Amino acid sequence: MRTKPYTEIGIRRVPCTRCGEKSTAQWNICAIGKSYQGLCNSCDIDLNALVLDFIKHPKKEVLMKHYKGAAT
């Protein structure tokens, strides 16, 4: 269990916790002990969209359009 954020170089060495591809981003959540998990670009985008749906963010579409552009 990783309790500290990965470095920019370190995250690229970790497989995506969801699909196994090369990670480009990381996240943590209290339910898994605040451990840092790697995510590939595609899964990171999907997770962000899911969370914005969950919180019913009124500007989800605009935010995701900008996030997808920044994440590619």
CORBELFEN-V833791 format. One record per pair of residues at least 6 apart in sequence whose C-alpha atoms are under 6 Angstrom apart, sorted by the first residue. I is the first residue (numbers start at 0). J is the second residue. D is the distance in Angstrom with one decimal. If there is no record, write none. Layout:
BEGIN
i = <I;I>
j = <J;J>
d = <D;D>
END
This chain:
BEGIN
i = <0;1;1;2;10;11;11;13;14;14;14;15;15;15;15;15;16;16;21;22;22;22;23;23;24;24;25;25;25;26;26;27;27;27;51>
j = <34;34;35;34;22;22;23;22;20;21;22;21;22;37;38;39;37;38;39;37;38;39;39;40;37;38;36;37;38;35;36;33;34;35;59>
d = <5.6;5.0;5.4;4.9;6.0;5.2;5.9;5.8;5.4;4.9;5.4;5.8;4.9;4.9;4.2;5.3;5.6;6.0;5.7;5.3;4.7;4.0;5.1;5.8;5.9;5.2;5.4;4.5;5.5;5.6;5.5;5.2;5.5;4.7;5.9>
END
